[in-house]
Amino acid sequence: MQLEVGKVVKGKVSGITKFGAFVKLEDGKAGLVHISEISKDFVSDINAYLKLDQEVEVVVLSVDEKGRIALSIRRADELKKKENVGSPADYFAKREMAPKDFEDMMHRFKLISEEKMSDLKKGMQAKRGAGYKRGHRQ
């Protein structure tokens, strides 16, 4: 099986070091997931994220001329999230119940709009320094 860069493959964690984790792929080859490619969050201890013999999905980042394989768990997770998003209608259908009628839809729209406007006003006031009057000393 030829590995393609950008392809998502499955494997098992075969070793953990301070700089990354080795993953044995389904075809018997092994690759390295660098510590920076384990999670989008800062990883100080790899053992908090991975265990030996844990099954993981990884993205093939590169294969060099010596046959070394660079892998990424973080990017595989990002790809899965992108695939699961679907259409905007699917997203909103999962988030809350569909409006019953036009009035209900308008009521929700007004509530959301008012929240957004108040957030914008607060942000603008903070940028302008509201509450602080220049030139007035007590």
C-alpha atoms as one frame of an Amber mdcrd trajectory, in Angstrom:
protein
   0.000   0.000   0.000   1.439   3.333  -1.084   0.978   6.167   1.405  -0.372
   9.400  -0.035   0.281  12.766   1.561  -2.964  14.158   2.967  -4.610  10.742
   3.293  -6.247   9.728   6.582  -5.127   6.293   7.812  -5.632   4.256  10.977
  -2.931   2.963  13.258  -1.947   2.024  16.803   0.328   3.944  19.139   3.444
   1.772  19.418   5.708   4.075  21.392   5.676   7.356  23.294   8.662   9.660
  23.724   9.072  13.181  25.063   9.016  14.620  21.519   6.178  12.600  20.004
   4.488   9.249  19.516   5.216   6.444  17.094   2.204   5.002  15.310   2.218
   1.628  13.561  -0.001   1.901  10.504  -2.301  -0.791   9.103   0.196  -1.721
   6.384   2.924  -2.444   8.958   4.890   0.773   8.450   5.509   3.113  11.356
   5.470   6.893  11.484   6.013   9.683  13.986   3.422  12.103  15.305   5.407
  15.080  16.581   4.226  16.539  19.912   2.993  19.665  18.089   0.737  17.515
  15.874  -1.063  15.666  18.699  -3.573  18.348  19.649  -4.416  21.947  18.814
  -3.923  22.681  22.517  -0.491  22.939  24.136   0.772  19.437  24.970   3.278
  19.211  27.804   2.750  15.513  28.579   1.908  13.210  25.683   0.699  10.532
  28.101  -2.250  12.764  28.962  -3.438  12.473  25.346  -2.259   9.056  24.165
  -1.739   5.559  25.579   0.187   2.611  24.179  -1.843   0.402  21.788  -4.490
   3.134  21.442  -6.094   3.187  18.003  -5.836   6.573  16.294  -6.602   8.165
  12.954  -3.754  10.184  11.479  -3.088  12.269   8.388   0.073  11.536   6.406
   2.025  14.795   6.318   5.103  13.614   4.444   7.246  10.641   3.480  10.914
  11.479   2.973  13.512   9.735   0.800  14.650   7.599   3.755  11.106   6.306
   4.216  10.353   8.248   7.394   6.676   9.079   7.732   5.420  12.269   9.415
   1.879  11.998  10.797  -0.675  14.292  12.457  -3.551  13.455  14.804  -4.519
  17.130  15.143  -5.108  17.567  11.420  -7.097  14.315  11.231  -9.407  15.681
  13.936  -9.777  18.966  12.029 -10.664  17.098   8.835 -13.297  15.048  10.686
 -14.864  18.208  12.100 -15.015  19.789   8.636 -16.693  16.682   7.212 -19.287
  16.609  10.011 -20.405  20.213   9.556 -22.754  19.645   6.616 -25.083  22.360
   5.412 -26.100  25.401   7.465 -29.642  24.031   7.699 -28.300  20.817   9.274
 -26.247  22.833  11.747 -29.193  24.915  12.943 -31.531  21.920  12.989 -29.198
  20.208  15.469 -28.746  23.307  17.617 -32.357  24.083  18.405 -35.863  23.170
  17.436 -37.184  24.629  14.218 -39.483  27.637  14.616 -43.179  26.818  14.732
 -44.323  29.743  12.642 -43.208  33.074  11.231 -43.845  35.007  14.466 -41.698
  32.560  16.438 -38.920  32.885  13.864 -39.080  36.699  14.009 -39.065  36.672
  17.814 -35.874  34.570  17.854 -34.306  36.801  15.210 -35.044  39.925  17.276
 -33.568  38.386  20.424 -30.384  37.372  18.663 -30.114  40.758  16.933 -30.544
  42.648  20.199 -27.849  40.529  21.864 -25.442  41.139  18.996 -26.139  44.887
  18.977 -25.581  45.200  22.722 -22.292  43.309  22.392 -21.212  45.631  19.577
 -22.153  48.735  21.594 -20.213  47.496  24.616 -17.191  46.852  22.442 -17.346
  50.283  20.869 -17.732  51.978  24.245 -14.731  50.090  25.564 -12.641  51.144
  22.555 -13.671  54.781  22.940 -12.934  54.818  26.645 -16.491  55.404  27.814
 -16.741  56.386  31.425 -13.478  58.310  31.397 -13.736  62.044  30.913 -10.658
  63.847  29.783  -9.700  67.168  31.221 -11.818  66.820  34.366  -9.762  66.653
  37.532 -11.149  66.544  40.988
